[in-house]
Amino acid sequence: MASILVLNGPNLDKLGVRDPSIYGTGSLQDVEALCEKTAKEVGAHVVCRQSNAEGTLIDWIHEARGKYDAIVINAGAFSHTSIALLDALTLTQLPIIEVHISNIHAREEFRRHSYISHAAKAVLCGCGIDGYAYAIRTAAKLLNGG
Ligand code: CA2
């Protein structure tokens, strides 16, 4: 059974608390429940983790090699700043699917570039939290030979 690590970065633990016009009303718990439901539907196993700390995310990415078959990641604002996260993702040699709840290309200039995209097989953005379900389906399809 394919095993997928779902990582959420800074401030995503506050989803549903503020700014529903940008991020919708779903909470991080809703995101994780959706990931688990979708994984069941495609016959995969998911582990969901969230951290506000760049180093913690990097450690989890390092540990993912040999333990998971793919990574789904919404690195939050670190997407726009962190070459270190990009390097860690590249080092895993795992398929990476990047998710953003909002359409980062329709927002401020500084959100329009993501370092993570350089390592990503696919990028989902602007689909709300459904983007996580699409990302898990995409990962499962890739792992089953495309
Ligand atoms: O659209 C996305 O998923 C983002 O990755 C979300 C990040 C943002 O920095 C990225 O540019 C795009 C923000 C995470 C959540 O921030 C919140 C802010 C207010 C209320 C709740 C969450």
Backbone and ligand atoms as CSV (ligand in chain L), in Angstrom:
chain,resi,resn,atom,element,x,y,z
A,1,MET,N,N,0.851,-1.209,0.000
A,1,MET,CA,C,0.000,0.000,0.000
A,1,MET,C,C,0.881,1.252,0.000
A,2,ALA,N,N,0.578,2.203,-0.898
A,2,ALA,CA,C,1.376,3.438,-0.966
A,2,ALA,C,C,1.206,4.246,0.325
A,3,SER,N,N,2.308,4.801,0.760
A,3,SER,CA,C,2.301,5.580,1.993
A,3,SER,C,C,2.678,7.033,1.661
A,4,ILE,N,N,1.811,7.961,2.022
A,4,ILE,CA,C,2.001,9.366,1.633
A,4,ILE,C,C,2.096,10.233,2.888
A,5,LEU,N,N,3.149,11.063,2.919
A,5,LEU,CA,C,3.308,12.018,4.032
A,5,LEU,C,C,2.696,13.351,3.603
A,6,VAL,N,N,1.777,13.862,4.406
A,6,VAL,CA,C,1.144,15.164,4.132
A,6,VAL,C,C,1.694,16.172,5.134
A,7,LEU,N,N,2.405,17.174,4.624
A,7,LEU,CA,C,3.013,18.174,5.501
A,7,LEU,C,C,2.352,19.537,5.323
A,8,ASN,N,N,2.048,20.174,6.428
A,8,ASN,CA,C,1.542,21.546,6.417
A,8,ASN,C,C,2.480,22.431,7.222
A,9,GLY,N,N,2.768,23.607,6.652
A,9,GLY,CA,C,3.726,24.515,7.260
A,9,GLY,C,C,3.075,25.600,8.113
A,10,PRO,N,N,3.796,26.726,8.272
A,10,PRO,CA,C,3.431,27.736,9.265
A,10,PRO,C,C,2.055,28.357,9.059
A,11,ASN,N,N,1.381,28.497,10.173
A,11,ASN,CA,C,0.069,29.159,10.298
A,11,ASN,C,C,-1.094,28.346,9.768
A,12,LEU,N,N,-0.798,27.209,9.158
A,12,LEU,CA,C,-1.913,26.403,8.642
A,12,LEU,C,C,-2.701,25.750,9.784
A,13,ASP,N,N,-2.122,25.759,11.000
A,13,ASP,CA,C,-2.878,25.317,12.182
A,13,ASP,C,C,-3.967,26.333,12.554
A,14,LYS,N,N,-3.936,27.514,11.926
A,14,LYS,CA,C,-4.943,28.552,12.232
A,14,LYS,C,C,-6.046,28.608,11.176
A,15,LEU,N,N,-6.022,27.668,10.243
A,15,LEU,CA,C,-7.057,27.650,9.191
A,15,LEU,C,C,-8.444,27.620,9.816
A,16,GLY,N,N,-9.346,28.363,9.210
A,16,GLY,CA,C,-10.726,28.364,9.700
A,16,GLY,C,C,-10.947,29.351,10.817
A,17,VAL,N,N,-9.856,29.892,11.369
A,17,VAL,CA,C,-9.971,30.822,12.499
A,17,VAL,C,C,-10.199,32.247,11.997
A,18,ARG,N,N,-9.469,32.614,10.900
A,18,ARG,CA,C,-9.590,33.963,10.317
A,18,ARG,C,C,-9.498,33.857,8.800
A,19,ASP,N,N,-9.797,34.963,8.121
A,19,ASP,CA,C,-9.626,35.077,6.668
A,19,ASP,C,C,-10.353,34.013,5.843
A,20,PRO,N,N,-11.644,33.726,6.157
A,20,PRO,CA,C,-12.341,32.701,5.352
A,20,PRO,C,C,-12.472,33.099,3.887
A,21,SER,N,N,-12.366,34.414,3.588
A,21,SER,CA,C,-12.513,34.825,2.185
A,21,SER,C,C,-11.323,34.348,1.349
A,22,ILE,N,N,-10.174,34.143,1.971
A,22,ILE,CA,C,-8.994,33.649,1.236
A,22,ILE,C,C,-8.855,32.134,1.376
A,23,TYR,N,N,-9.009,31.631,2.607
A,23,TYR,CA,C,-8.683,30.216,2.848
A,23,TYR,C,C,-9.910,29.335,3.114
A,24,GLY,N,N,-11.130,29.920,3.059
A,24,GLY,CA,C,-12.329,29.124,3.326
A,24,GLY,C,C,-12.543,28.915,4.819
A,25,THR,N,N,-13.511,28.077,5.150
A,25,THR,CA,C,-13.871,27.901,6.568
A,25,THR,C,C,-13.328,26.600,7.154
A,26,GLY,N,N,-12.719,25.780,6.310
A,26,GLY,CA,C,-12.205,24.490,6.786
A,26,GLY,C,C,-11.021,24.668,7.726
A,27,SER,N,N,-10.951,23.803,8.729
A,27,SER,CA,C,-9.837,23.840,9.692
A,27,SER,C,C,-8.752,22.846,9.261
A,28,LEU,N,N,-7.621,22.879,9.962
A,28,LEU,CA,C,-6.557,21.897,9.697
A,28,LEU,C,C,-7.089,20.475,9.933
A,29,GLN,N,N,-7.939,20.333,10.948
A,29,GLN,CA,C,-8.527,19.002,11.216
A,29,GLN,C,C,-9.358,18.548,10.030
A,30,ASP,N,N,-10.103,19.490,9.406
A,30,ASP,CA,C,-10.897,19.147,8.211
A,30,ASP,C,C,-9.971,18.707,7.073
A,31,VAL,N,N,-8.842,19.436,6.918
A,31,VAL,CA,C,-7.865,19.085,5.866
A,31,VAL,C,C,-7.370,17.657,6.096
A,32,GLU,N,N,-7.011,17.362,7.343
A,32,GLU,CA,C,-6.427,16.045,7.633
A,32,GLU,C,C,-7.469,14.934,7.468
A,33,ALA,N,N,-8.724,15.230,7.849
A,33,ALA,CA,C,-9.800,14.228,7.675
A,33,ALA,C,C,-10.027,13.973,6.185
A,34,LEU,N,N,-9.976,15.043,5.382
A,34,LEU,CA,C,-10.148,14.898,3.928
A,34,LEU,C,C,-9.017,14.053,3.336
A,35,CYS,N,N,-7.792,14.293,3.809
A,35,CYS,CA,C,-6.639,13.518,3.312
A,35,CYS,C,C,-6.816,12.035,3.646
A,36,GLU,N,N,-7.267,11.758,4.874
A,36,GLU,CA,C,-7.439,10.354,5.285
A,36,GLU,C,C,-8.550,9.682,4.478
A,37,LYS,N,N,-9.656,10.419,4.269
A,37,LYS,CA,C,-10.786,9.879,3.498
A,37,LYS,C,C,-10.347,9.589,2.053
A,38,THR,N,N,-9.623,10.551,1.453
A,38,THR,CA,C,-9.193,10.394,0.062
A,38,THR,C,C,-8.209,9.232,-0.061
A,39,ALA,N,N,-7.297,9.137,0.913
A,39,ALA,CA,C,-6.311,8.046,0.876
A,39,ALA,C,C,-7.021,6.694,0.904
A,40,LYS,N,N,-8.032,6.579,1.762
A,40,LYS,CA,C,-8.801,5.324,1.829
A,40,LYS,C,C,-9.401,4.999,0.470
A,41,GLU,N,N,-9.965,6.036,-0.172
A,41,GLU,CA,C,-10.630,5.836,-1.476
A,41,GLU,C,C,-9.666,5.329,-2.546
A,42,VAL,N,N,-8.391,5.769,-2.460
A,42,VAL,CA,C,-7.417,5.359,-3.497
A,42,VAL,C,C,-6.518,4.212,-3.012
A,43,GLY,N,N,-6.826,3.669,-1.844
A,43,GLY,CA,C,-6.068,2.526,-1.319
A,43,GLY,C,C,-4.671,2.896,-0.854
A,44,ALA,N,N,-4.512,4.135,-0.342
A,44,ALA,CA,C,-3.200,4.568,0.169
A,44,ALA,C,C,-3.302,4.821,1.680
A,45,HIS,N,N,-2.127,5.001,2.269
A,45,HIS,CA,C,-2.055,5.305,3.700
A,45,HIS,C,C,-1.453,6.704,3.821
A,46,VAL,N,N,-2.035,7.584,4.668
A,46,VAL,CA,C,-1.429,8.908,4.856
A,46,VAL,C,C,-1.059,9.150,6.310
A,47,VAL,N,N,0.003,9.918,6.484
A,47,VAL,CA,C,0.357,10.451,7.805
A,47,VAL,C,C,0.390,11.966,7.630
A,48,CYS,N,N,-0.355,12.707,8.457
A,48,CYS,CA,C,-0.451,14.168,8.342
A,48,CYS,C,C,0.285,14.834,9.496
A,49,ARG,N,N,1.109,15.823,9.164
A,49,ARG,CA,C,1.843,16.556,10.203
A,49,ARG,C,C,1.853,18.035,9.874
A,50,GLN,N,N,1.864,18.872,10.917
A,50,GLN,CA,C,1.950,20.331,10.719
A,50,GLN,C,C,2.970,20.887,11.683
A,51,SER,N,N,3.794,21.828,11.187
A,51,SER,CA,C,4.704,22.545,12.090
A,51,SER,C,C,4.858,23.989,11.632
A,52,ASN,N,N,5.082,24.854,12.606
A,52,ASN,CA,C,5.384,26.257,12.315
A,52,ASN,C,C,6.885,26.484,12.177
A,53,ALA,N,N,7.686,25.431,12.388
A,53,ALA,CA,C,9.144,25.573,12.416
A,53,ALA,C,C,9.780,24.969,11.166
A,54,GLU,N,N,10.590,25.750,10.491
A,54,GLU,CA,C,11.245,25.309,9.252
A,54,GLU,C,C,12.124,24.074,9.502
A,55,GLY,N,N,12.902,24.101,10.583
A,55,GLY,CA,C,13.822,22.995,10.895
A,55,GLY,C,C,13.074,21.692,11.158
A,56,THR,N,N,11.937,21.789,11.816
A,56,THR,CA,C,11.138,20.581,12.089
A,56,THR,C,C,10.628,19.986,10.785
A,57,LEU,N,N,10.155,20.848,9.885
A,57,LEU,CA,C,9.675,20.356,8.577
A,57,LEU,C,C,10.824,19.680,7.829
A,58,ILE,N,N,12.011,20.302,7.878
A,58,ILE,CA,C,13.183,19.724,7.194
A,58,ILE,C,C,13.519,18.351,7.789
A,59,ASP,N,N,13.492,18.238,9.119
A,59,ASP,CA,C,13.772,16.942,9.761
A,59,ASP,C,C,12.763,15.884,9.305
A,60,TRP,N,N,11.487,16.238,9.266
A,60,TRP,CA,C,10.462,15.270,8.832
A,60,TRP,C,C,10.681,14.881,7.375
A,61,ILE,N,N,11.095,15.835,6.544
A,61,ILE,CA,C,11.343,15.527,5.129
A,61,ILE,C,C,12.532,14.574,5.020
A,62,HIS,N,N,13.600,14.817,5.803
A,62,HIS,CA,C,14.762,13.905,5.790
A,62,HIS,C,C,14.337,12.485,6.180
A,63,GLU,N,N,13.502,12.402,7.217
A,63,GLU,CA,C,13.070,11.081,7.714
A,63,GLU,C,C,12.157,10.356,6.726
A,64,ALA,N,N,11.588,11.118,5.777
A,64,ALA,CA,C,10.592,10.529,4.860
A,64,ALA,C,C,11.214,9.555,3.875
A,65,ARG,N,N,12.507,9.768,3.574
A,65,ARG,CA,C,13.179,8.896,2.593
A,65,ARG,C,C,13.222,7.462,3.108
A,66,GLY,N,N,12.695,6.537,2.312
A,66,GLY,CA,C,12.691,5.127,2.726
A,66,GLY,C,C,11.485,4.752,3.575
A,67,LYS,N,N,10.724,5.759,4.008
A,67,LYS,CA,C,9.596,5.499,4.909
A,67,LYS,C,C,8.262,5.762,4.190
A,68,TYR,N,N,8.269,6.727,3.287
A,68,TYR,CA,C,7.059,7.083,2.522
A,68,TYR,C,C,7.366,6.979,1.031
A,69,ASP,N,N,6.271,6.943,0.253
A,69,ASP,CA,C,6.421,6.826,-1.207
A,69,ASP,C,C,6.228,8.163,-1.914
A,70,ALA,N,N,5.650,9.145,-1.233
A,70,ALA,CA,C,5.420,10.466,-1.837
A,70,ALA,C,C,5.162,11.468,-0.710
A,71,ILE,N,N,5.359,12.735,-1.039
A,71,ILE,CA,C,5.074,13.812,-0.070
A,71,ILE,C,C,4.112,14.807,-0.708
A,72,VAL,N,N,3.050,15.113,0.012
A,72,VAL,CA,C,2.141,16.215,-0.343
A,72,VAL,C,C,2.464,17.331,0.634
A,73,ILE,N,N,2.775,18.522,0.110
A,73,ILE,CA,C,3.209,19.588,1.027
A,73,ILE,C,C,2.583,20.937,0.686
A,74,ASN,N,N,2.026,21.565,1.728
A,74,ASN,CA,C,1.710,22.990,1.671
A,74,ASN,C,C,2.677,23.638,2.664
A,75,ALA,N,N,3.745,24.212,2.134
A,75,ALA,CA,C,4.781,24.785,3.004
A,75,ALA,C,C,4.419,26.194,3.465
A,76,GLY,N,N,3.191,26.638,3.178
A,76,GLY,CA,C,2.773,27.972,3.612
A,76,GLY,C,C,3.743,29.017,3.098
A,77,ALA,N,N,4.032,30.023,3.916
A,77,ALA,CA,C,4.899,31.127,3.482
A,77,ALA,C,C,6.344,30.685,3.225
A,78,PHE,N,N,6.755,29.531,3.800
A,78,PHE,CA,C,8.120,29.038,3.507
A,78,PHE,C,C,8.276,28.694,2.025
A,79,SER,N,N,7.157,28.447,1.344
A,79,SER,CA,C,7.214,28.156,-0.104
A,79,SER,C,C,7.915,29.284,-0.850
A,80,HIS,N,N,7.700,30.508,-0.360
A,80,HIS,CA,C,8.195,31.695,-1.061
A,80,HIS,C,C,9.592,32.121,-0.606
A,81,THR,N,N,10.122,31.442,0.423
A,81,THR,CA,C,11.380,31.914,1.021
A,81,THR,C,C,12.458,30.844,1.169
A,82,SER,N,N,12.066,29.544,1.206
A,82,SER,CA,C,13.003,28.559,1.750
A,82,SER,C,C,13.680,27.664,0.705
A,83,ILE,N,N,14.925,28.021,0.392
A,83,ILE,CA,C,15.749,27.144,-0.449
A,83,ILE,C,C,16.108,25.892,0.357
A,84,ALA,N,N,16.181,26.027,1.676
A,84,ALA,CA,C,16.503,24.877,2.533
A,84,ALA,C,C,15.417,23.796,2.433
A,85,LEU,N,N,14.167,24.198,2.416
A,85,LEU,CA,C,13.079,23.215,2.254
A,85,LEU,C,C,13.137,22.590,0.864
A,86,LEU,N,N,13.416,23.416,-0.147
A,86,LEU,CA,C,13.558,22.891,-1.516
A,86,LEU,C,C,14.665,21.840,-1.557
A,87,ASP,N,N,15.823,22.145,-0.960
A,87,ASP,CA,C,16.951,21.204,-0.967
A,87,ASP,C,C,16.562,19.896,-0.278
A,88,ALA,N,N,15.877,20.010,0.865
A,88,ALA,CA,C,15.472,18.805,1.611
A,88,ALA,C,C,14.513,17.957,0.772
A,89,LEU,N,N,13.566,18.604,0.112
A,89,LEU,CA,C,12.599,17.870,-0.721
A,89,LEU,C,C,13.311,17.189,-1.887
A,90,THR,N,N,14.253,17.899,-2.506
A,90,THR,CA,C,14.996,17.338,-3.639
A,90,THR,C,C,15.795,16.115,-3.199
A,91,LEU,N,N,16.426,16.223,-2.000
A,91,LEU,CA,C,17.252,15.123,-1.475
A,91,LEU,C,C,16.471,13.827,-1.277
A,92,THR,N,N,15.191,13.912,-0.995
A,92,THR,CA,C,14.404,12.690,-0.737
A,92,THR,C,C,14.266,11.836,-1.982
A,93,GLN,N,N,14.353,12.469,-3.152
A,93,GLN,CA,C,14.112,11.785,-4.438
A,93,GLN,C,C,12.711,11.173,-4.517
A,94,LEU,N,N,11.801,11.648,-3.664
A,94,LEU,CA,C,10.410,11.163,-3.693
A,94,LEU,C,C,9.575,12.085,-4.575
A,95,PRO,N,N,8.475,11.583,-5.149
A,95,PRO,CA,C,7.573,12.492,-5.842
A,95,PRO,C,C,6.932,13.478,-4.848
A,96,ILE,N,N,6.997,14.754,-5.221
A,96,ILE,CA,C,6.485,15.825,-4.353
A,96,ILE,C,C,5.290,16.461,-5.056
A,97,ILE,N,N,4.189,16.600,-4.333
A,97,ILE,CA,C,3.028,17.318,-4.866
A,97,ILE,C,C,2.815,18.537,-3.965
A,98,GLU,N,N,2.845,19.707,-4.569
A,98,GLU,CA,C,2.714,20.965,-3.818
A,98,GLU,C,C,1.256,21.428,-3.845
A,99,VAL,N,N,0.792,21.879,-2.690
A,99,VAL,CA,C,-0.588,22.374,-2.579
A,99,VAL,C,C,-0.586,23.787,-2.012
A,100,HIS,N,N,-1.439,24.635,-2.568
A,100,HIS,CA,C,-1.794,25.908,-1.933
A,100,HIS,C,C,-3.311,26.035,-1.975
A,101,ILE,N,N,-3.873,26.416,-0.862
A,101,ILE,CA,C,-5.334,26.547,-0.785
A,101,ILE,C,C,-5.804,27.694,-1.674
A,102,SER,N,N,-5.083,28.807,-1.604
A,102,SER,CA,C,-5.443,29.985,-2.399
A,102,SER,C,C,-4.696,29.946,-3.740
A,103,ASN,N,N,-5.144,30.769,-4.663
A,103,ASN,CA,C,-4.426,30.910,-5.933
A,103,ASN,C,C,-3.312,31.941,-5.724
A,104,ILE,N,N,-2.114,31.425,-5.451
A,104,ILE,CA,C,-0.992,32.320,-5.117
A,104,ILE,C,C,-0.644,33.258,-6.279
A,105,HIS,N,N,-1.032,32.886,-7.500
A,105,HIS,CA,C,-0.707,33.724,-8.668
A,105,HIS,C,C,-1.632,34.924,-8.814
A,106,ALA,N,N,-2.723,34.911,-8.077
A,106,ALA,CA,C,-3.670,36.031,-8.144
A,106,ALA,C,C,-3.514,36.941,-6.926
A,107,ARG,N,N,-2.450,36.711,-6.143
A,107,ARG,CA,C,-2.269,37.466,-4.892
A,107,ARG,C,C,-1.066,38.405,-5.001
A,108,GLU,N,N,-0.500,38.781,-3.857
A,108,GLU,CA,C,0.628,39.724,-3.869
A,108,GLU,C,C,1.798,39.130,-4.663
A,109,GLU,N,N,2.607,40.006,-5.240
A,109,GLU,CA,C,3.773,39.602,-6.044
A,109,GLU,C,C,4.663,38.595,-5.279
A,110,PHE,N,N,4.880,38.844,-3.971
A,110,PHE,CA,C,5.817,37.989,-3.227
A,110,PHE,C,C,5.312,36.563,-3.035
A,111,ARG,N,N,4.019,36.317,-3.284
A,111,ARG,CA,C,3.490,34.942,-3.160
A,111,ARG,C,C,3.521,34.212,-4.496
A,112,ARG,N,N,3.886,34.893,-5.567
A,112,ARG,CA,C,3.732,34.294,-6.906
A,112,ARG,C,C,4.859,33.331,-7.258
A,113,HIS,N,N,5.959,33.384,-6.501
A,113,HIS,CA,C,7.044,32.432,-6.743
A,113,HIS,C,C,7.130,31.439,-5.585
A,114,SER,N,N,7.259,30.149,-5.939
A,114,SER,CA,C,7.447,29.133,-4.906
A,114,SER,C,C,8.723,28.353,-5.196
A,115,TYR,N,N,9.659,28.332,-4.231
A,115,TYR,CA,C,10.865,27.497,-4.374
A,115,TYR,C,C,10.490,26.023,-4.448
A,116,ILE,N,N,9.432,25.651,-3.695
A,116,ILE,CA,C,9.018,24.240,-3.627
A,116,ILE,C,C,8.668,23.703,-5.017
A,117,SER,N,N,8.123,24.570,-5.864
A,117,SER,CA,C,7.677,24.127,-7.208
A,117,SER,C,C,8.811,23.520,-8.021
A,118,HIS,N,N,10.066,23.935,-7.738
A,118,HIS,CA,C,11.197,23.385,-8.491
A,118,HIS,C,C,11.342,21.880,-8.264
A,119,ALA,N,N,10.849,21.397,-7.099
A,119,ALA,CA,C,10.976,19.963,-6.777
A,119,ALA,C,C,9.672,19.208,-7.045
A,120,ALA,N,N,8.627,19.938,-7.439
A,120,ALA,CA,C,7.285,19.327,-7.477
A,120,ALA,C,C,6.968,18.682,-8.821
A,121,LYS,N,N,6.332,17.512,-8.741
A,121,LYS,CA,C,5.804,16.846,-9.943
A,121,LYS,C,C,4.517,17.549,-10.370
A,122,ALA,N,N,3.773,18.085,-9.397
A,122,ALA,CA,C,2.512,18.768,-9.704
A,122,ALA,C,C,2.269,19.824,-8.641
A,123,VAL,N,N,1.539,20.865,-9.039
A,123,VAL,CA,C,1.194,21.960,-8.111
A,123,VAL,C,C,-0.308,22.201,-8.223
A,124,LEU,N,N,-0.984,22.147,-7.064
A,124,LEU,CA,C,-2.415,22.445,-7.029
A,124,LEU,C,C,-2.575,23.752,-6.277
A,125,CYS,N,N,-3.212,24.737,-6.876
A,125,CYS,CA,C,-3.452,25.961,-6.117
A,125,CYS,C,C,-4.758,26.597,-6.533
A,126,GLY,N,N,-5.423,27.185,-5.541
A,126,GLY,CA,C,-6.679,27.884,-5.813
A,126,GLY,C,C,-7.894,26.971,-5.773
A,127,CYS,N,N,-7.730,25.727,-5.363
A,127,CYS,CA,C,-8.868,24.784,-5.321
A,127,CYS,C,C,-9.450,24.685,-3.919
A,128,GLY,N,N,-9.032,25.583,-3.014
A,128,GLY,CA,C,-9.470,25.450,-1.621
A,128,GLY,C,C,-8.855,24.199,-1.009
A,129,ILE,N,N,-9.479,23.689,0.059
A,129,ILE,CA,C,-8.869,22.509,0.698
A,129,ILE,C,C,-9.052,21.248,-0.156
A,130,ASP,N,N,-9.946,21.299,-1.149
A,130,ASP,CA,C,-10.079,20.156,-2.078
A,130,ASP,C,C,-8.758,19.860,-2.782
A,131,GLY,N,N,-7.873,20.872,-2.871
A,131,GLY,CA,C,-6.570,20.685,-3.505
A,131,GLY,C,C,-5.786,19.542,-2.852
A,132,TYR,N,N,-5.985,19.336,-1.553
A,132,TYR,CA,C,-5.281,18.232,-0.869
A,132,TYR,C,C,-5.791,16.874,-1.382
A,133,ALA,N,N,-7.092,16.796,-1.605
A,133,ALA,CA,C,-7.666,15.536,-2.123
A,133,ALA,C,C,-7.127,15.279,-3.533
A,134,TYR,N,N,-7.093,16.338,-4.366
A,134,TYR,CA,C,-6.562,16.177,-5.727
A,134,TYR,C,C,-5.088,15.767,-5.667
A,135,ALA,N,N,-4.354,16.344,-4.715
A,135,ALA,CA,C,-2.925,16.045,-4.590
A,135,ALA,C,C,-2.714,14.573,-4.223
A,136,ILE,N,N,-3.535,14.061,-3.317
A,136,ILE,CA,C,-3.393,12.651,-2.920
A,136,ILE,C,C,-3.758,11.729,-4.078
A,137,ARG,N,N,-4.789,12.095,-4.819
A,137,ARG,CA,C,-5.165,11.304,-6.006
A,137,ARG,C,C,-4.031,11.327,-7.044
A,138,THR,N,N,-3.417,12.509,-7.217
A,138,THR,CA,C,-2.313,12.638,-8.178
A,138,THR,C,C,-1.125,11.789,-7.740
A,139,ALA,N,N,-0.796,11.844,-6.451
A,139,ALA,CA,C,0.324,11.047,-5.926
A,139,ALA,C,C,0.047,9.561,-6.124
A,140,ALA,N,N,-1.170,9.129,-5.796
A,140,ALA,CA,C,-1.516,7.700,-5.912
A,140,ALA,C,C,-1.419,7.249,-7.370
A,141,LYS,N,N,-1.889,8.103,-8.277
A,141,LYS,CA,C,-1.837,7.774,-9.705
A,141,LYS,C,C,-0.381,7.654,-10.177
A,142,LEU,N,N,0.452,8.604,-9.759
A,142,LEU,CA,C,1.879,8.570,-10.124
A,142,LEU,C,C,2.522,7.277,-9.618
A,143,LEU,N,N,2.183,6.912,-8.370
A,143,LEU,CA,C,2.798,5.723,-7.759
A,143,LEU,C,C,2.320,4.436,-8.415
A,144,ASN,N,N,1.143,4.531,-9.061
A,144,ASN,CA,C,0.622,3.350,-9.781
A,144,ASN,C,C,1.018,3.376,-11.250
A,145,GLY,N,N,2.031,4.186,-11.567
A,145,GLY,CA,C,2.549,4.175,-12.929
A,145,GLY,C,C,2.009,5.275,-13.814
A,146,GLY,N,N,1.308,6.251,-13.225
A,146,GLY,CA,C,0.831,7.418,-13.970
A,146,GLY,C,C,-0.539,7.213,-14.568
L,1,CA2,O1,O,-2.694,29.355,-0.127
L,1,CA2,C1,C,-1.992,28.679,0.643
L,1,CA2,O2,O,-2.242,27.522,0.966
L,1,CA2,C2,C,-0.753,29.318,1.305
L,1,CA2,O3,O,0.290,28.355,1.291
L,1,CA2,C3,C,-1.181,29.657,2.729
L,1,CA2,C4,C,-0.132,30.439,3.525
L,1,CA2,C5,C,0.383,31.622,2.719
L,1,CA2,O4,O,1.454,32.243,3.422
L,1,CA2,C6,C,0.849,31.225,1.332
L,1,CA2,O5,O,1.270,32.384,0.635
L,1,CA2,C7,C,-0.281,30.547,0.563
L,1,CA2,C8,C,-0.751,30.991,4.827
L,1,CA2,C9,C,-1.149,29.897,5.795
L,1,CA2,C10,C,-2.378,30.202,6.583
L,1,CA2,O6,O,-2.450,31.524,7.074
L,1,CA2,C11,C,-3.602,31.905,7.714
L,1,CA2,C12,C,-3.792,33.262,7.878
L,1,CA2,C13,C,-4.934,33.699,8.496
L,1,CA2,C14,C,-5.884,32.798,8.975
L,1,CA2,C15,C,-5.667,31.449,8.839
L,1,CA2,C16,C,-4.520,31.008,8.213
